[in-house]
Amino acid sequence: MKKIKYVLISLLAVLLLAGCGSAKPQEPEEPQQETETTQYLVFVNVEGLGEIAVAQEGEGDPVFEEEYPVQSYGSGVPEGAKMTITCRPSEEGWQFVKWKRNGENYSTDQTITVTVDEQAEFVAVFMTVTGYEGEPVKDIHDAKVMGDVLALPYSESGYSETDAIFVFELDGVSYAAVAEVPAETGKALFEIDFEDPERDKKANDLLAPLEITHIYNLTESRPEETEYASYVGKTGDVLLEDGWFIHGYYTDEMKFMMQKGIYNYDVIFEGSLPEDFNEEPEQMKALTVKSITFTGVGSVNAEDLDGHAALVR
């Protein structure tokens, strides 16, 4: 028994030694280099009644959500990646007008493909239409009467006993057309019943033949960035004293939609609001302006256009 035990132990030792002799030292592995990809935040939003669909590179074509339409999107996207963005009206009577990128006009194509190279916000702008069935002009210089522009998408329309104004878009540019209203036409306009289902058609028929006296290019006459950027670092009371007013806000983002003159801006503030904030100007006087972004034309009356260069006189 002792001999067998000795032999077994010896064989085991030989096998172990043979195994150790055949093992080769392994080369140390080179550490893998991790390449960092810069990502940028990209936001896609809607102005007016519309919805969006977004597809990042490799995801195929963008698809609209039928059950829960999307009006706002945000995601981190690798630098250099492509995104395809499209949109459509969500209500009858609304029409796509243009895309804005960081507050600036970007494209009048409904579907766009962009290469991401910085943080950006794309906004699909939708406007209403009057339902006027006339043929709109394709060149602004051909607009002679109000009927030439009434079929175009618009942001503001109104009339008084003396004048009528129509703020519309053509080829991504905002214009305001002004016409004098004869006394007889003014009387007829104000006699239309507000409850009349044909009200818009009757008003358009009265406005259409009126001769345009002025057309203002509101995109061209917008303020320079240096003019409104000069408010950054100042407090809310300075804006209020200079004629800015609020027409909307998101308190969680400290973003206020404000208007000065005939133009709209998104103003981001720093500071804190009281829990019972209710849009009272006094409650935002101590806030500090962090950034201001131009967003487009706001509410306009004919008298607001004094001092703006007119295309037609």
Secondary structure by P-SEA (a helix, b strand, c coil): caaaaaaaaaaaaaaaaaaaaacccccccccbbbbbbbbbbbbbbbcccccccccccccccccccccccccbbbbbbcccbbbbbbbbbcccccccccccccccccccccbbbbbbcccbbbbbbbbbbcccccccccccccccccccccccccccccccccbbbbbbccccbbbbbbbbbcaaaaaaaaaccccccaaaaaaaaaaccccccbbbcccccccccccccccccccaaaaaaaccccccccccccccccccccbbbbbbbcccccccccccccccccbbbcccccccccccccccccccccccc
